[in-house]
């Protein structure tokens, strides 16, 4: 191993140790997430829920009609 390779290996080890120290000290550039943020809950009105249900039933009926035509 020549001097250049040795210095390169030492420099990379120093950089890795400095990064680990910064993370432990809490001053690192990387941030560690504690977890996923709480998901926001949406409340649908009864009218909106009914529109969604009606639209889905319409899609199912269309699909059922198409299946009868091919059968």
WOFENUR-V418295 format. One record per pair of residues at least 24 apart in sequence whose ideal C-beta (glycine too) atoms are under 10 Angstrom apart, sorted by the first residue. I is the first residue (numbers start at 1). J is the second residue. D is the distance in whole Angstrom. If there is no record, write none. Layout:
i->[I I]
j->[J J]
d->[D D]
This chain:
none
